[in-house]
Amino acid sequence: VAKDLGLQLPALRDRGVRVVSEGRTQYFSLHGKTGHLVTAERIDREQLCERVQQCVLRCELIVEGEM
């Protein structure tokens, strides 16, 4: 994520960059040392999308300040 945004790792913290998922469960987060998008917890496809053929988890990346 840091590379895609063209930011250095300290800038992720300085700009308050965070990942927000729909609903109460936050499935993704940013790894503080690498800037990679990682799963925040185990994702159980059968539990989330048991009746849907294509399972999609949506999230937003929030960056404070101008880009």
Secondary structure, 3 states (H helix, E strand, C coil): CHHHHCCCHHHHHHCCCEEEECCCCCCEEECCCCCCEEECCCCCHHHHCCCCCCCCCCEEEECCCCC
